[in-house]
Structures are given as structure tokens and as C-alpha cells.
Amino acid sequence: MCTRITLLFADSKELHQVATWYYEHWDSKRANSSVSDVITKLSNTDQRFGFTVHFNEQLAGAAEIKFMNGRCWLDGVYVDGRFRGKGLAEELVNFAKQQATERGLSSLNLKCEPHLIALYQKYGFAVFDTRDGKSMMTCKLIP
């Protein structure tokens, strides 16, 4: 398995595909949302940065880290259906943990659907709260 992770910038050739994935999976459920809105959101790197995973040189998934209220959040973990079951979500999560650790943060947080709790527990996350039917999870980082 040959994987590679790259940062996602406003001029990245992968930006439109990642925005399309995010729109189809999450943002299309919101009124008046569009792929262009997602592109704009992903291009704003003031409080976030995105990254992609490639499998055998094919774009296979993406995720992002957001910084809000003094906390670091993993968000938008997505692996294209053609590439699921190859450990790419783990690659994305580990990259996020590494990036947060390098920035001196002591934990990485995420919000997920209940059916994903076991997946994130495998990566060291534990539930600390539930809000609006979503589980809030945190992972302590070792500097």
C-alpha cells in the first residue's frame, strides 16, 4: 500500500473534489448550501487547515483540523467508498494527531455520529459529552 498525505490549499487541484465529497455527504443537508460555499469554507485557512490522503497516487480521502475556543478539532474525515477498508481513515487521524502535537496541543477533539464511536475509540478517542445526538470525543496527545 502506497499512501501519501498532502495539505489542502486554496489552489490545490484536489480542492473541488474534496468540496464535492463534503457537500454530498454533509453540506447538501443544509438549505442554500452549494459546492462553491464549501470551496470558500475550505479555502479559509484562518482557523483551519485541510489535508488529503492519496492511495497509489489517487485522491482517496480528506479531513481537516479546526481551531475553536482554544481547542483543536478533527473534522470532515472522509474516505471515498472505493478506498474504504484500506486503513486510510487511520492515516488521516494519525496525521491530525501529529499536527496537533507539533503545535503543542494536549488533546484533539471530534464530534461524530454514535455509530462511529467504536471506530474512533480504536484511535484513542473517548466520549466526553453528547450534544444534539452527536458524541463529543477527545484524545489525549503525548508531546
C-alpha angles and dihedrals in degrees: 000000000000114000132172131185122208133179117253115233133179089259096044114128088224095058097093093049093048090048090050091052092048092046094049094044102039120351098054087072090067120082117251094010123139140178087255090058090052091049089053091049093048091047092057103090098173094105102009147036131200132212137189136214122218124200115203087343094306121118103250109164150339145210138176141215120223127194113213131160093347093308132107117227131194109216142167098027102178133165119186112246092244090062103040119123093036098100095256095131087056090051090053094046093048091049090051091050091050092049092049091048092050088054090055096251119150098208144021120213136196142178119222146165114268093250089063097055094095091050093055093041087063087061095051101268123137130194113252101168145359122223129174091347093307126112119234111212135184136195121202111227126216112222 
